Amino acid sequence: MNKKVAGLSQAEAQKLLDQYGLNQVPEVPYSFWKEFAGKLWNLSAWILEAALLLECLLGKWIQSGFVLLMLLFAAYNGASQKKKSRKVLSQISQELTPQVAVCRDGSWQKLDSKYLVPGDLVSLKRGDILAADAQILEGKLTLDESSITGEADAIKKAEKETAFAGTTVLDGEALATVTATGTHSRSGQTINLINNSAAPGHLQQLLTKIIYYLCLLSGGLTLILLVAAVIRGENILEMLPFLAMMFIASIPVAMPSTFALSNSFEATRLSKEGVLTSDLTGIQDAANLNLLLLDKTGTITENKTAVASFTNYSQESDEAVLALTGLALDLRNSSIIDQALGDYLQQQQIQIAEPDAFTAFTSSKGYSEAEKNGQNIKLGSLKILSQIDPDLMNKAKKIDLTTGRSVALLVNDQLSGIFITKDQIRPDSKAALAEIRRRGIQPIMLTGDNQKTAEAVASEVGLEGQVIAYSDFTKDLDPQKIAGIAEVLPEDKLDMVKHFQEHGYIVGMTGDGVNDSPALKQAEVGIAVSNAADVAKKSSKMVLLDDGLSPIVKILDAGHRVYERMTTWSLTKLARTAELTMLLTIAYLVFGYLPMALNAMVIYTIMNNMVTMMIGTDNTHISYQPENWNMAKLAKIAFSLAFAWTIIAFLFVSGLTKYGVRHDHISTMVYVFMVASAMLIVLITRTKKFFWQSTPSKLVASVQIADIVLTCLLAICGIAMAQINLQELALTLLVALIGAVLIDLVYQPVINHL
């Protein structure tokens, strides 16, 4: 490129910024009522609405009011949590604003894309996502315009053509002038790197199964009740409201809220710890992670490379050769190699001149190129440049190329110099890798370096196992015995991720380049490092703001916290639903009546959903091994708890019946018992200790206390149920508490040995 172009001054840019505003499109305002209405049109809502219609047809107006209250609560709560989650993700998206190389006041600088204005001179390279419409002044680009056309074809753009906001640079590099920003650009939107989960994570899929099993349980017990009612000649219409409640109790009204609350809670926490979440499934799957592919450069090593040695192969002085090297450096969009060589030239007091023409480095080409006073300078991959100078490898025999990364300089297609650069190991790498291994995760280093260099780095950071070349990578290799894979090309990474996933591993991966993007997208926990290309950040689920490996440990912690909370939710939902439905079924078959009023059933369901929703904020512990969602084990634990509680409840009802307590009083006492047992089940399942030894979060404790207090008031005052006295209330609470202690004395030793 040989045209002399200049950008705006800062003063000019500020005036244009005042005139056109920030380069962003205001988000569509959140409509609470639109979201609220949407929550009334889904499967859970349809079941509640069908129950509401049934209650109205049967003239059960009080019960109809309670069902309506539950329906509105679910819609209101879902819309509220959606608003909170959107706010969290919106705040995080501001942190992910792409950086653009802009020329201001005659010098190049990195600028948040939202401050771009028409007339700005920008430099575009492979991996950039355009944040504004821009006309190409110099160079050529190959663009992916699928974001605005829907077609994934590569589109070539030359000088004087316009590249549009939202498109991705697949290849090439260019200078361009911004022509339209914000709402004035063709796409009408700036790049938003927040992706609210392209596909459900493993945890969400499991929770869907739980709903399915609950419906099967309720359906089976409902059928038993119907058959029993027909045999006894009872009015089935009178049974319908109770049967409807059997299904209502199975509906996870609070599940979406609990799920969203826990994820957004952790996303907010991670953002304060230097990790931005662009896909919430990344947090969920982090608990199951058992294999981590780590890009060496920028993750294990410092994101700054230094020149370890320089060898002059020409007849010219070192100063002359280094001056020619400076001509081939990219000063607009400097890579870590450009920065390392630039720093070395500065140390040698070499002034960097401006070339007559310059073409930047691309991975497909393998080198940058410059022209000056009739001389052609090429700077880049020694392997690729050896194809231009056939004698290059023979000349390079006198130096050890395995000690670092080699960069060759050709002048007029003849070898003039070789630089050996080395990455510095990050201070936290060895300790962080040891911690990752302690958690049962196998870390594997990936690098494009040769095998000897990779072995040296792996040894220095304490990676255990052999380092192999990618050419030796076979499908029968045990990843547990591999410390690193050398000579890896970026496009090889996707195949490796898929290979390990096919063998049952939950894969995490770090990356920074354009070619890393498919693998980052494919991995369950794709992590873009701090200096990653925009398209890599867009493809990943997590983005690191800080360098090094330590933030990855924080991601693991967040995943385990979500896992533990959702385990508590799953166990309590299964156990409470099974307890209620089994007690009602058994009591009806044995005693001939349902020992719980319909109004009380509705209130019980509402109260349960209120406390389980708060589980998403609960205090929890960190597990140090990859988790594995075992539905059979989970169901066994939950139904064992439900069976134990059902036995206690049945014996309690039997005793009350034997001593002649009125059925309506028994109904209220069963309601109090069910609420108390539900609160205690949460306390039992949320910790590895006895429930009286562990304190829940303030929100969980507050809602539980409020539920118990409200339950007692309703029972004592006889609101929506038969009134009971203080002795009956105290007896019920005492039985529930004794039952919880007895169950936990058995539960904790058993669960801790599973």
GICOR-V792394 format. One line per field, one symbol per residue. ss: DSSP state (@ for helix, = for strand, . for the rest). psi: psi as a letter, one per 40 degrees, with the letter a starting at -180 (. if undefined). burial: I if it has 9 or more other C-alpha atoms within 8 Angstrom, else O. A space follows every 50 residues. Layout:
BEGIN
ss: ???
psi: ???
burial: ???
END
This chain:
BEGIN
ss: .......=.@@@@@@@@@@@...........@@@@@@@....@@@@@@@@ @@@@@@@...@@@@@@@@@@@@@@@@@@@@@@@@@@@@@@@@@@@...== ====..======@@@.....=====...=...============.@@@@. ...====....==....=============.@@@................ .@@@@@@@@@@@@@@@@@@@@@@@@@@@@@@@...@@@@@@@@@@@@@@@ ....@@@@@@@@@@@@@@@@@@..===...@@@@@@....=====@@@@@ ============.....@@@@@@@@@@........@@@@@@@@@@@@... ......===.......======..=======@@@@......@@@@@@@.. @@@.=======..============...@@@@@@@@@@...=====.... @@@@@@@@@@.....====@@@......@@@=====.....@@@@@@@@@ @@....=====..@@@@@@@@@..====.....@@@@@@..===.....@ @@@@@@@@@@@@@@@@@@@@@@@@@@@@@@@@@@@@@@@@@......@@@ @@@@@@@@@@@@@@@@@.............@@@@@@@@@@@@@@@@@@@@ @@@@@@@@....@@@@@@@@@@@@@@@@@@@@@@@.....@@@....@@@ @@@@@@@@@@@@@@@@@........@@@@@@@@@@@@@@@@@@@@@@@@@ @...
psi: heihiiaiiddddddddddeiigihhihhhhdddddddeegidddddddd dddddddeegdddddddddddddddddddddddddddddddddddehihi hihhfeihihihdeeiiheihihhiheihheiiihhdiaiihiheddeee heihhhhaieihhiieihhdiiiiiihhdiibeeiddeiihhehhfhdii iddddddddddddddddddddddddddddddefihdddddddddddddde hgdedddddddddddddddddeefhhhehdddddeddehehhhhhdhecd iifhiihdihhheieiiddddddddddeihedghiddddddddddddefh hhihidihhihidddeiiiihhfeihhhhahddddeddgdeddddedeih eeeahhhihhhffhhdihhhiihhhideddddddddddeehhhhhhieii ddddddddddefhhaihiiddehieehhdeehdihifhideddddddddd ddeeihhiiiieideeddddddidghhhideiidddddeidihhdiiaed ddddddddddddddddddddddddddddddddddddddddeeihfhiddd dddddddddddddedeeiiiihifihihhhdddddddddddddddddddd ddddddddefhiddddddddddddddddddddddeeieiideehhiiddd ddddddddddddddddefheiihiiddddddddddddddddddddddddd dee.
burial: OOOOOOIIIOOOIOOIIOOOOIIIIOOOOOOIOOIIIOIIOOOIIIIIIO IIIIIIOOOIOOIIOIIIOIIOOIIIIIIIIIIIIOOIIIOIIOOIIIOI IIIIOIOIIOIIIIIIIIIIIIIIIIIIIIIIIIIIIIIIIIIIIIIOOO OOOIOOIIIOOIIIIIIIIIIIIIIIIIIIIIIOIIIIIIIOIIOOOOOI IIIOIIIOOIIOOIIOIIIOIIOIIIOIIIOOOOOIOOOOIOIIIIIIII OIOIOIIIIIIIIIIIIIOIIOOIIIIIIIIIIIIIIIIIIIIIIIIIII IIIIIIIOOIOIIIOOOOOOIIIIIIIIIIOOOIOIOIIIIIIIIIOOOI OOOOIIIIOIIIOOOIIIIIIIOOOIIIIIIIOIIIOOIOOIOOOOOOOO OOIIIIIIIIIOIOIIIIIIIIIIIIOIIIOIIIIIIIIIIIIIIIIOII IOIIIOIIIOIIIIIOIIIIOOOOOOOOOOOIIIIIIIOOOOIIIOIIII IOOOIIIIIIIIIIOIIIIIIIIIIIIIIIOIIIIIIIIIIIIIIIIIII IOIIIIIIIIIIIIIIOIIIIIIIIIIIIIIIIIIOIIIOOOOIIIIIII IIIIIIIIIIIIIIIIIIOIOOOOOIOOOOOOOIIOIIIOIIIIIIOIII OIIOOIIOOOIOOIIIIIIIIIIIIIIIIIIIIIIIIOOIIOOOOIIOII IOIIOOIIOOIIOIIIOIOOIIIIOOOIIOOIIOIIIOIIOOIIIOOIOO OOOO
END
